[in-house]
């Protein structure tokens, strides 16, 4: 069905796909979000600006301690239906939340792989000033197998690629790691991630 093959992350079909994938019975039964929730919480990000928040899964994992932004209005409606604070970019820029230094951290999870490098840098640059000086920037991207699971992915990023993106917005990398399994698992396990934690100047 066309609704299951979105051509763009702005499409209603993309929100439908995210909803279907997140609601899979086996994911609910096995509580597959538990390790990812633990991983985010152990970073102790504080009040977080989640750029490219989608349905708000990471904000839920952070107990709603932050604000989401996404260019897909359908996804924003879904995030709000969960009781989360979420905006389209235009709404965010017009909101009281769009204050310089308001956030302790910026999270860009499973977003950069949807963009050419210059666009990914521009997206981060557009939001980095909302993070307080010394605050953190966390970028999470899928590894090889995960990269193949979404037709809207346009660029594979490894640790070096992600590091280059965050350094272009003036942040310094503090830590890079593979999660939840060692790096080699990313070639076969679709949910293995590159995680890069950087510090804003």
Secondary structure, 3 states (H helix, E strand, C coil): CHHHCCCCCCCHHHHHHHHHHHCCHHHHHHCCCHHHHHHHHHCCCCCEEEECCCCCHHHHHCCCCEEEECCCHHHHHHHHHCCCCEECHHHHHCCCCCCCCCEEEEEEECCHHHCCHHHHHHHHHHHHHHEEEEEEEEEEEECHHHHCCCCCCCCCCCHHHHHHHHHHCCEEEEEEEEECCCHHHHHCCCCCEEEEEEEEC
